[in-house]
Amino acid sequence: MLNFTFSNKTRIHFGEQQIKQVTQEIPLDARVLITYGGGSIKKNGVYDQVIAALTGHTVFEFSGIEPNPSYETSMKAVALVKQENIDYILAVGGGSVIDASKFIAAAAHFNGEPWDILIKGAAVESAIKLGAVLTLPATGSESNGGSVITKLATKDKLPFMSAHVLPLFAVLDPSVMDSLPARQLSNGVVDAFIHTTEQYLTYDVDAKIQDRFAEGILLTLIEEGPKLFSAEKTNAVNANVMWSATQALNGLIGSGVPHDWATHMIGHELTASFGLDHAQTLAIVLPRLMWEMRESKEGKLLQYAERVWGITEGDVETRIKQVIEKTEQFFHSVQMKTRLSDYDLDATSIDVVIEQLERHGMTQLGERQLVTLERSRNILMNSL
């Protein structure tokens, strides 16, 4: 196992009717900005619960945060934060709203051009306090310090990490998933699944706890994910999927193990250039990346095949082919497409992605830095 330091201070309030916990989490004298997206929280009752929980607080609102949150929209919120002297942000939504809120929290305190946080990796030295009410399980952003923001003007989709934007608390009420459309549920399951594989399908460092925990998350998503689209959907199913998504990226299964993230970096360019949902890009890229990198990932691919899918017979190449097929079939079972052509993208789109990867310095990706531009091109060509 590799050396690591692990700390996660986000206090989680999990279960039905837990939004009321917001009352005790945010000081009464705080000037609170509620951030949210297109307004679905006003249709499913979440907004009313949040407002009730903030009775007596000084509250402002900022709506319109889009999927794949933009720098441009976030900076409008930063202006409001400064104008109203906001000292607490409550993100109410899925990963996009929470990611945007993290950037807003950091940018409002940043001395300089906030885009430098993303494009130059400028250090975040402080941020506005942040809490979250999760409405869509997917990114795990509710209990980690990561955020991904897109600059629409240049089609740059870039991440940053900072402990200063780790939410102080998060409310996870599985019942809110009942109002989510199928597309968002598909995205959530796939996103959580591939967050897990990015930290698991690398190479062995004898991290037995992390491996077994990762396998447990994958098995839970495989078992419960398809139920979200059937008569078997219950609040217990919601709860298991929601908790899986949080555990997939709260830092625990990634402690002391190598990380990949090549699927994400390639996927980010597809989203920025062509507008695909984040999880849609991941489902396209991962199966072909598994095959392209099968030699360097052989040990973990075979472990994944055996422990998660029960594949033990056949030679190495046969078992790897079978586990990739099983993975792709799972994506289909949660109503997720897995080919570029499914989204009317052809070979010309690949040149665009490769150019963007090169421009962003993403020329050696993966846990061993073996995913070159040539290999990224192979992965995309095989994804047509």
Secondary structure, 3 states (H helix, E strand, C coil): CCCCCCCCCCEEEECCCHHHHHHHHCCCCCEEEEECCCCHHHCCCHHHHHHHHCCCCEEEEECCCCCCCEHHHHHHHHHHHHHHCCCEEEEEECHHHHHHHHHHHHHCCCCCCCCHHHHCCCCCCCCCEEEEEECCCCCCHHHCCEEEEEECCCCEEEEEECHHHCCCEEEECHHHHHHCCHHHHHHHHHHHHHHHHHHHCCCCCCCHHHHHHHHHHHHHHHHHHHHHHCCCCCHHHHHHHHHHHHHHCCCCCCCCCCCCCHHHHHHHHHHHHHCCCHHHHHHHHHHHHHHHCCCCCHHHHHHHHHHHHCCCCCCHHHHHHHHHHHHHHHHHHCCCCCCHHHHCCCHHHHHHHHHHHHHCCCCEECCCCCEEHHHHHHHHHCCC
